[in-house]
Amino acid sequence: MAAADSAELSDLMAFLDASPTPYHAAREVGARLARAGFGLLEEGAGWNLEPGARGYVLRGGTLVAFVMGTIPPWESGFVVLGAHTDSPNLRLKPSPELTQAGYRQAAVEVYGGVLLTTWLDKDLGLAGRVALAGGRHELVRLPGAPFRIPNLAIHLNRDVNKEGLVVNPQHHLAPIWGLESSGAGSVLELVTASLASTPAAGATAADILGFDLCFFDAQGATLGGAGGELIASARLDNLGSCHPITGALLDAGDAGATTRVIALHDHEEVGSQSSSGARSRLLESLLGRLVTSYAGAPADALPRALARSLFVSSDMAHAVHPNYPDKHDKLHRPLLGGGPVVKVNVSQSYATDAVAQGAFVEACRAEGVTPQFFVSRNDQPCGSTIGPITAARLGMRSLDIGNPMLAMHSCRETAGAADPAVMRRVLRRMLVEPPLRDPAA
Ligand SMILES: [Zn+2]
Protein backbone atom coordinates (compact mmCIF):
# COMPACT_ATOMS: atom_id res chain seq x y z
CA MET A 1 0.00 0.00 0.00
CA ALA A 2 1.28 3.46 -0.92
CA ALA A 3 1.91 5.95 1.89
CA ALA A 4 -0.42 8.93 2.02
CA ASP A 5 0.83 12.16 0.45
CA SER A 6 0.29 14.67 3.24
CA ALA A 7 0.23 17.83 1.09
CA GLU A 8 -2.30 16.22 -1.25
CA LEU A 9 -4.40 15.11 1.72
CA SER A 10 -4.50 18.50 3.41
CA ASP A 11 -5.44 20.09 0.10
CA LEU A 12 -8.23 17.54 -0.39
CA MET A 13 -9.51 18.18 3.15
CA ALA A 14 -9.49 21.94 2.57
CA PHE A 15 -11.39 21.38 -0.69
CA LEU A 16 -14.01 19.21 1.06
CA ASP A 17 -14.49 21.79 3.82
CA ALA A 18 -14.75 24.67 1.34
CA SER A 19 -17.41 22.83 -0.68
CA PRO A 20 -20.55 22.19 1.42
CA THR A 21 -22.76 22.37 -1.70
CA PRO A 22 -22.31 21.72 -5.44
CA TYR A 23 -22.38 25.49 -6.03
CA HIS A 24 -19.47 25.99 -3.63
CA ALA A 25 -17.60 23.02 -5.14
CA ALA A 26 -17.89 24.37 -8.70
CA ARG A 27 -16.78 27.85 -7.53
CA GLU A 28 -13.87 26.38 -5.58
CA VAL A 29 -12.65 24.41 -8.61
CA GLY A 30 -13.08 27.57 -10.71
CA ALA A 31 -10.97 29.59 -8.26
CA ARG A 32 -8.21 26.98 -8.36
CA LEU A 33 -8.22 26.96 -12.17
CA ALA A 34 -8.29 30.76 -12.33
CA ARG A 35 -5.12 30.89 -10.23
CA ALA A 36 -3.49 28.71 -12.91
CA GLY A 37 -4.51 31.04 -15.73
CA PHE A 38 -7.83 29.52 -16.80
CA GLY A 39 -10.29 32.24 -17.86
CA LEU A 40 -13.98 32.14 -16.95
CA LEU A 41 -15.99 32.12 -20.18
CA GLU A 42 -19.56 33.28 -20.35
CA GLU A 43 -21.65 30.81 -22.29
CA GLY A 44 -23.83 33.56 -23.71
CA ALA A 45 -20.87 35.47 -25.14
CA GLY A 46 -18.87 34.88 -28.32
CA TRP A 47 -15.52 33.18 -27.74
CA ASN A 48 -12.28 33.74 -29.56
CA LEU A 49 -10.15 30.72 -28.75
CA GLU A 50 -6.94 29.40 -30.22
CA PRO A 51 -5.00 26.15 -29.82
CA GLY A 52 -3.40 26.11 -26.37
CA ALA A 53 -6.18 28.23 -24.84
CA ARG A 54 -7.44 27.28 -21.38
CA GLY A 55 -10.77 28.23 -19.88
CA TYR A 56 -13.85 27.10 -17.99
CA VAL A 57 -17.59 27.64 -17.85
CA LEU A 58 -19.78 27.58 -14.76
CA ARG A 59 -23.46 26.71 -14.76
CA GLY A 60 -24.75 26.60 -11.18
CA GLY A 61 -23.16 23.56 -9.55
CA THR A 62 -21.53 22.40 -12.79
CA LEU A 63 -18.09 23.32 -14.14
CA VAL A 64 -16.52 22.32 -17.45
CA ALA A 65 -12.89 23.28 -18.13
CA PHE A 66 -10.54 22.67 -21.05
CA VAL A 67 -7.04 23.06 -22.43
CA MET A 68 -7.19 23.15 -26.23
CA GLY A 69 -4.75 20.79 -27.92
CA THR A 70 -2.26 21.71 -30.61
CA ILE A 71 -3.81 19.21 -33.02
CA PRO A 72 -7.46 19.75 -34.02
CA PRO A 73 -9.86 17.43 -32.16
CA TRP A 74 -11.18 15.87 -35.38
CA GLU A 75 -7.67 14.44 -35.76
CA SER A 76 -6.75 13.77 -32.13
CA GLY A 77 -10.07 13.53 -30.22
CA PHE A 78 -10.80 14.75 -26.70
CA VAL A 79 -9.85 13.20 -23.38
CA VAL A 80 -12.63 14.08 -20.94
CA LEU A 81 -12.46 13.39 -17.20
CA GLY A 82 -15.92 13.48 -15.62
CA ALA A 83 -17.35 13.43 -12.09
CA HIS A 84 -20.25 14.87 -10.13
CA THR A 85 -20.26 17.75 -7.67
CA ASP A 86 -23.50 16.93 -5.81
CA SER A 87 -24.02 14.59 -2.85
CA PRO A 88 -27.20 13.30 -1.20
CA ASN A 89 -28.40 15.73 1.46
CA LEU A 90 -31.38 17.51 3.03
CA ARG A 91 -32.56 20.76 1.46
CA LEU A 92 -34.71 23.60 2.70
CA LYS A 93 -38.32 23.61 1.45
CA PRO A 94 -39.69 26.79 -0.20
CA SER A 95 -41.83 27.59 2.87
CA PRO A 96 -39.33 26.52 5.52
CA GLU A 97 -40.59 27.96 8.80
CA LEU A 98 -41.99 25.28 11.10
CA THR A 99 -42.94 25.36 14.78
CA GLN A 100 -43.95 22.17 16.61
CA ALA A 101 -44.30 21.35 20.32
CA GLY A 102 -42.44 24.49 21.37
CA TYR A 103 -39.51 24.12 18.94
CA ARG A 104 -38.39 26.15 15.94
CA GLN A 105 -37.65 23.85 13.04
CA ALA A 106 -36.86 23.94 9.33
CA ALA A 107 -38.94 22.07 6.74
CA VAL A 108 -36.71 19.87 4.56
CA GLU A 109 -36.86 17.87 1.35
CA VAL A 110 -34.64 14.84 0.69
CA TYR A 111 -32.13 15.22 -2.18
CA GLY A 112 -30.92 11.91 -3.66
CA GLY A 113 -30.40 8.56 -1.95
CA VAL A 114 -29.70 9.81 1.58
CA LEU A 115 -28.77 7.24 4.24
CA LEU A 116 -31.27 8.97 6.50
CA THR A 117 -30.32 7.71 9.96
CA THR A 118 -26.76 9.04 9.55
CA TRP A 119 -28.07 12.62 9.66
CA LEU A 120 -29.32 12.26 13.23
CA ASP A 121 -27.45 13.89 16.15
CA LYS A 122 -25.05 15.72 13.81
CA ASP A 123 -24.12 19.40 14.04
CA LEU A 124 -25.63 20.69 10.81
CA GLY A 125 -24.82 23.85 8.86
CA LEU A 126 -26.78 25.43 6.01
CA ALA A 127 -25.32 26.73 2.75
CA GLY A 128 -26.19 27.19 -0.92
CA ARG A 129 -27.33 30.05 -3.09
CA VAL A 130 -30.08 32.63 -2.91
CA ALA A 131 -31.75 34.71 -5.59
CA LEU A 132 -32.35 38.31 -4.56
CA ALA A 133 -34.41 41.18 -5.84
CA GLY A 134 -32.81 42.95 -8.78
CA GLY A 135 -31.65 39.75 -10.53
CA ARG A 136 -28.78 39.25 -8.08
CA HIS A 137 -27.74 35.90 -6.66
CA GLU A 138 -25.21 35.02 -3.98
CA LEU A 139 -23.59 31.97 -2.46
CA VAL A 140 -24.26 31.79 1.27
CA ARG A 141 -22.96 29.78 4.20
CA LEU A 142 -24.39 30.34 7.66
CA PRO A 143 -21.79 30.62 10.40
CA GLY A 144 -21.56 27.67 12.79
CA ALA A 145 -23.98 24.77 12.94
CA PRO A 146 -27.34 25.92 14.33
CA PHE A 147 -29.29 22.83 13.18
CA ARG A 148 -29.68 19.35 14.66
CA ILE A 149 -32.02 16.38 14.16
CA PRO A 150 -32.10 14.57 17.52
CA ASN A 151 -32.66 10.82 17.69
CA LEU A 152 -35.60 9.48 19.66
CA ALA A 153 -34.44 8.14 23.06
CA ILE A 154 -34.18 4.35 23.21
CA HIS A 155 -36.62 4.42 26.16
CA LEU A 156 -39.28 5.71 23.78
CA ASN A 157 -38.37 3.23 21.03
CA ARG A 158 -37.53 0.01 22.89
CA ASP A 159 -37.31 -2.31 19.86
CA VAL A 160 -35.06 -0.09 17.77
CA ASN A 161 -31.96 -2.30 18.08
CA LYS A 162 -33.93 -5.41 17.07
CA GLU A 163 -36.07 -3.90 14.34
CA GLY A 164 -33.84 -1.13 13.04
CA LEU A 165 -34.57 2.56 12.96
CA VAL A 166 -37.17 3.56 10.38
CA VAL A 167 -37.01 7.29 9.60
CA ASN A 168 -40.08 8.72 7.92
CA PRO A 169 -38.73 11.49 5.64
CA GLN A 170 -41.80 13.68 6.10
CA HIS A 171 -42.20 13.39 9.88
CA HIS A 172 -38.78 12.68 11.37
CA LEU A 173 -36.21 14.86 9.60
CA ALA A 174 -37.04 18.50 10.37
CA PRO A 175 -33.95 19.96 12.08
CA ILE A 176 -34.45 21.92 15.31
CA TRP A 177 -32.70 25.29 15.49
CA GLY A 178 -34.20 26.85 18.60
CA LEU A 179 -37.04 27.22 21.05
CA GLU A 180 -40.22 29.10 20.28
CA SER A 181 -39.88 30.88 23.62
CA SER A 182 -36.56 32.45 22.54
CA GLY A 183 -38.43 34.78 20.22
CA ALA A 184 -35.68 34.41 17.59
CA GLY A 185 -36.67 35.30 14.02
CA SER A 186 -36.89 32.91 11.11
CA VAL A 187 -34.61 30.59 9.12
CA LEU A 188 -34.61 33.09 6.27
CA GLU A 189 -33.53 35.83 8.67
CA LEU A 190 -30.56 33.64 9.64
CA VAL A 191 -29.78 33.41 5.93
CA THR A 192 -29.96 37.17 5.34
CA ALA A 193 -27.75 37.79 8.39
CA SER A 194 -25.10 35.59 6.77
CA LEU A 195 -25.16 37.85 3.67
CA ALA A 196 -23.61 40.68 5.71
CA SER A 197 -20.14 40.17 4.27
CA THR A 198 -21.37 39.93 0.66
CA PRO A 199 -22.44 42.58 -1.85
CA ALA A 200 -26.02 41.72 -0.77
CA ALA A 201 -25.46 43.04 2.77
CA GLY A 202 -28.58 44.65 4.16
CA ALA A 203 -30.97 42.34 2.26
CA THR A 204 -34.03 41.31 4.27
CA ALA A 205 -35.92 38.03 4.23
CA ALA A 206 -38.44 39.69 1.91
CA ASP A 207 -35.63 40.31 -0.62
CA ILE A 208 -35.00 36.56 -0.97
CA LEU A 209 -36.95 35.53 -4.05
CA GLY A 210 -35.68 31.96 -4.29
CA PHE A 211 -33.06 29.63 -2.84
CA ASP A 212 -31.24 26.32 -3.22
CA LEU A 213 -30.08 25.70 0.35
CA CYS A 214 -28.48 22.48 1.58
CA PHE A 215 -27.87 21.19 5.09
CA PHE A 216 -24.42 19.74 5.65
CA ASP A 217 -22.34 18.03 8.32
CA ALA A 218 -20.46 20.90 9.96
CA GLN A 219 -17.66 18.63 11.20
CA GLY A 220 -14.79 19.04 8.78
CA ALA A 221 -12.77 16.29 7.12
CA THR A 222 -10.50 14.37 9.51
CA LEU A 223 -7.84 11.69 9.29
CA GLY A 224 -8.48 8.38 11.00
CA GLY A 225 -6.76 5.07 11.65
CA ALA A 226 -3.76 4.81 14.00
CA GLY A 227 -1.42 5.66 11.14
CA GLY A 228 -3.64 8.26 9.50
CA GLU A 229 -4.45 5.83 6.70
CA LEU A 230 -8.16 6.70 6.57
CA ILE A 231 -10.00 9.91 5.76
CA ALA A 232 -13.51 10.65 7.04
CA SER A 233 -15.65 13.43 5.62
CA ALA A 234 -19.00 14.35 4.21
CA ARG A 235 -19.32 14.40 0.40
CA LEU A 236 -16.36 12.13 -0.43
CA ASP A 237 -18.84 10.81 -3.02
CA ASN A 238 -17.99 12.56 -5.22
CA LEU A 239 -15.77 15.47 -4.26
CA GLY A 240 -13.22 12.71 -3.69
CA SER A 241 -13.15 12.47 -7.51
CA CYS A 242 -13.55 16.17 -8.37
CA HIS A 243 -10.35 16.95 -6.44
CA PRO A 244 -7.94 14.54 -8.21
CA ILE A 245 -9.52 15.39 -11.58
CA THR A 246 -8.89 19.10 -11.03
CA GLY A 247 -5.38 18.33 -9.79
CA ALA A 248 -4.69 16.15 -12.84
CA LEU A 249 -5.70 18.94 -15.22
CA LEU A 250 -3.44 21.40 -13.38
CA ASP A 251 -0.54 18.92 -13.21
CA ALA A 252 -0.84 18.18 -16.94
CA GLY A 253 0.49 21.71 -17.56
CA ASP A 254 0.78 23.31 -20.96
CA ALA A 255 -1.28 22.12 -23.89
CA GLY A 256 -0.44 18.81 -25.51
CA ALA A 257 -1.59 17.41 -28.83
CA THR A 258 -5.01 16.31 -27.55
CA THR A 259 -7.65 18.65 -26.12
CA ARG A 260 -8.14 17.99 -22.39
CA VAL A 261 -11.51 18.53 -20.77
CA ILE A 262 -12.90 18.06 -17.28
CA ALA A 263 -16.69 17.92 -16.78
CA LEU A 264 -17.89 18.18 -13.16
CA HIS A 265 -21.67 17.88 -13.25
CA ASP A 266 -24.38 18.67 -10.74
CA HIS A 267 -27.50 16.50 -10.27
CA GLU A 268 -25.99 13.01 -10.66
CA GLU A 269 -27.58 11.89 -7.41
CA VAL A 270 -31.06 12.65 -8.77
CA GLY A 271 -30.63 11.19 -12.27
CA SER A 272 -28.67 13.93 -14.12
CA GLN A 273 -31.81 15.23 -15.84
CA SER A 274 -31.33 19.01 -15.67
CA SER A 275 -29.89 21.90 -17.66
CA SER A 276 -26.51 21.37 -16.00
CA GLY A 277 -26.59 17.59 -15.42
CA ALA A 278 -24.85 14.95 -17.52
CA ARG A 279 -28.04 14.47 -19.58
CA SER A 280 -27.95 18.13 -20.66
CA ARG A 281 -26.43 19.49 -23.85
CA LEU A 282 -23.83 21.45 -21.88
CA LEU A 283 -20.80 19.25 -22.57
CA GLU A 284 -21.75 18.58 -26.19
CA SER A 285 -22.25 22.27 -26.79
CA LEU A 286 -18.89 23.16 -25.26
CA LEU A 287 -17.04 20.48 -27.25
CA GLY A 288 -18.75 21.75 -30.41
CA ARG A 289 -17.59 25.29 -29.70
CA LEU A 290 -14.02 24.11 -29.10
CA VAL A 291 -13.97 22.18 -32.38
CA THR A 292 -15.19 25.10 -34.45
CA SER A 293 -12.57 27.39 -32.87
CA TYR A 294 -9.88 25.65 -34.94
CA ALA A 295 -9.14 27.18 -38.33
CA GLY A 296 -10.53 25.14 -41.20
CA ALA A 297 -12.88 23.02 -39.08
CA PRO A 298 -14.87 20.78 -41.47
CA ALA A 299 -18.65 20.46 -41.16
CA ASP A 300 -18.28 16.99 -39.64
CA ALA A 301 -15.58 18.04 -37.15
CA LEU A 302 -17.55 17.23 -34.00
CA PRO A 303 -18.66 13.67 -34.84
CA ARG A 304 -15.15 12.92 -36.08
CA ALA A 305 -13.70 14.29 -32.84
CA LEU A 306 -16.15 12.31 -30.67
CA ALA A 307 -15.30 9.11 -32.54
CA ARG A 308 -11.66 9.54 -31.44
CA SER A 309 -12.43 10.56 -27.86
CA LEU A 310 -12.40 8.92 -24.46
CA PHE A 311 -14.59 9.79 -21.46
CA VAL A 312 -13.25 8.72 -18.06
CA SER A 313 -16.05 8.81 -15.48
CA SER A 314 -14.65 8.90 -11.95
CA ASP A 315 -17.07 8.18 -9.13
CA MET A 316 -16.34 6.61 -5.77
CA ALA A 317 -16.46 2.78 -5.61
CA HIS A 318 -17.69 0.41 -2.90
CA ALA A 319 -14.80 -0.97 -0.86
CA VAL A 320 -15.39 -4.28 0.89
CA HIS A 321 -16.79 -3.72 4.41
CA PRO A 322 -15.12 -5.95 7.04
CA ASN A 323 -18.42 -6.44 8.90
CA TYR A 324 -20.29 -7.32 5.71
CA PRO A 325 -17.73 -9.02 3.42
CA ASP A 326 -20.41 -11.16 1.76
CA LYS A 327 -22.00 -8.08 0.22
CA HIS A 328 -19.19 -8.24 -2.37
CA ASP A 329 -18.38 -10.84 -4.97
CA LYS A 330 -15.47 -12.66 -3.36
CA LEU A 331 -13.19 -12.15 -6.37
CA HIS A 332 -13.93 -8.42 -6.57
CA ARG A 333 -13.38 -6.81 -3.21
CA PRO A 334 -11.71 -3.39 -3.53
CA LEU A 335 -9.84 -2.29 -0.42
CA LEU A 336 -9.21 1.20 0.96
CA GLY A 337 -5.64 2.18 0.14
CA GLY A 338 -5.51 -0.33 -2.71
CA GLY A 339 -5.67 2.29 -5.46
CA PRO A 340 -8.05 3.06 -8.32
CA VAL A 341 -10.99 0.74 -8.97
CA VAL A 342 -12.23 -0.11 -12.47
CA LYS A 343 -16.00 -0.69 -12.41
CA VAL A 344 -17.49 -3.23 -14.77
CA ASN A 345 -21.12 -4.12 -15.45
CA VAL A 346 -21.98 -6.03 -18.62
CA SER A 347 -25.51 -4.57 -18.56
CA GLN A 348 -23.87 -1.14 -19.01
CA SER A 349 -24.72 0.36 -15.66
CA TYR A 350 -21.01 1.14 -15.91
CA ALA A 351 -19.68 2.21 -19.30
CA THR A 352 -16.37 0.30 -19.16
CA ASP A 353 -15.45 -1.85 -22.16
CA ALA A 354 -12.28 -3.82 -22.82
CA VAL A 355 -10.59 -1.17 -24.96
CA ALA A 356 -11.25 1.73 -22.57
CA GLN A 357 -10.26 -0.45 -19.63
CA GLY A 358 -7.04 -1.36 -21.42
CA ALA A 359 -6.16 2.33 -21.82
CA PHE A 360 -6.71 2.95 -18.11
CA VAL A 361 -4.81 -0.14 -16.95
CA GLU A 362 -1.91 0.89 -19.18
CA ALA A 363 -1.86 4.35 -17.56
CA CYS A 364 -1.93 2.69 -14.13
CA ARG A 365 0.98 0.41 -15.02
CA ALA A 366 3.01 3.35 -16.32
CA GLU A 367 2.55 4.92 -12.87
CA GLY A 368 3.49 1.70 -11.08
CA VAL A 369 -0.10 1.17 -9.91
CA THR A 370 -2.12 -2.06 -9.97
CA PRO A 371 -5.82 -1.24 -10.37
CA GLN A 372 -8.57 -3.02 -8.45
CA PHE A 373 -11.83 -4.21 -10.02
CA PHE A 374 -15.44 -3.98 -8.92
CA VAL A 375 -18.41 -5.87 -10.26
CA SER A 376 -21.67 -6.30 -8.34
CA ARG A 377 -22.77 -9.68 -7.03
CA ASN A 378 -25.06 -11.30 -9.60
CA ASP A 379 -27.90 -11.29 -7.07
CA GLN A 380 -27.51 -7.63 -6.17
CA PRO A 381 -28.53 -4.61 -8.27
CA CYS A 382 -25.76 -2.34 -9.53
CA GLY A 383 -25.55 1.46 -9.09
CA SER A 384 -24.75 3.73 -12.01
CA THR A 385 -22.85 6.92 -12.83
CA ILE A 386 -22.58 9.67 -15.42
CA GLY A 387 -20.39 7.28 -17.46
CA PRO A 388 -23.16 5.43 -19.33
CA ILE A 389 -25.22 8.62 -19.61
CA THR A 390 -22.39 10.49 -21.33
CA ALA A 391 -21.46 7.47 -23.42
CA ALA A 392 -25.02 7.24 -24.73
CA ARG A 393 -25.52 11.00 -25.06
CA LEU A 394 -22.33 11.73 -27.00
CA GLY A 395 -21.27 8.34 -28.35
CA MET A 396 -17.81 8.67 -26.81
CA ARG A 397 -16.03 5.52 -25.72
CA SER A 398 -16.17 5.62 -21.91
CA LEU A 399 -15.15 3.85 -18.77
CA ASP A 400 -16.04 3.99 -15.10
CA ILE A 401 -13.44 4.15 -12.38
CA GLY A 402 -13.19 5.58 -8.87
CA ASN A 403 -11.40 5.37 -5.57
CA PRO A 404 -12.72 2.89 -2.99
CA MET A 405 -14.79 4.05 -0.02
CA LEU A 406 -17.07 2.87 2.79
CA ALA A 407 -20.50 4.13 3.88
CA MET A 408 -21.39 5.68 0.53
CA HIS A 409 -24.23 8.24 0.92
CA SER A 410 -23.76 8.44 4.67
CA CYS A 411 -23.68 11.95 6.12
CA ARG A 412 -20.04 11.11 6.88
CA GLU A 413 -18.14 8.70 4.64
CA THR A 414 -14.76 6.95 4.90
CA ALA A 415 -12.04 6.47 2.30
CA GLY A 416 -8.34 5.60 2.07
CA ALA A 417 -5.87 8.44 2.66
CA ALA A 418 -3.31 7.19 0.13
CA ASP A 419 -5.71 6.77 -2.79
CA PRO A 420 -6.41 10.38 -3.88
CA ALA A 421 -2.78 11.16 -4.83
CA VAL A 422 -2.51 7.90 -6.79
CA MET A 423 -5.68 8.68 -8.72
CA ARG A 424 -4.40 12.15 -9.51
CA ARG A 425 -1.19 10.74 -11.02
CA VAL A 426 -3.00 8.16 -13.14
CA LEU A 427 -5.53 10.72 -14.42
CA ARG A 428 -2.75 13.16 -15.27
CA ARG A 429 -1.18 10.46 -17.39
CA MET A 430 -4.52 9.84 -19.14
CA LEU A 431 -4.55 13.55 -20.05
CA VAL A 432 -0.97 13.91 -21.25
CA GLU A 433 -0.67 10.67 -23.19
CA PRO A 434 -3.58 10.27 -25.61
CA PRO A 435 -4.85 6.90 -24.40
CA LEU A 436 -6.79 5.58 -27.42
CA ARG A 437 -4.46 4.30 -30.11
CA ASP A 438 -7.19 2.63 -32.15
CA PRO A 439 -10.50 4.42 -31.56
CA ALA A 440 -12.24 2.18 -34.07
CA ALA A 441 -11.54 -0.98 -32.05
ZN1 LIG B 1 -21.31 9.24 -6.78
Boltz pocket constraint, residues with backbone or C-beta under 6 A from the ligand:
constraints:
  - pocket:
      binder: B
      contacts: [[A, 84], [A, 86], [A, 237], [A, 238], [A, 268], [A, 315], [A, 316], [A, 384]]
      max_distance: 6.0
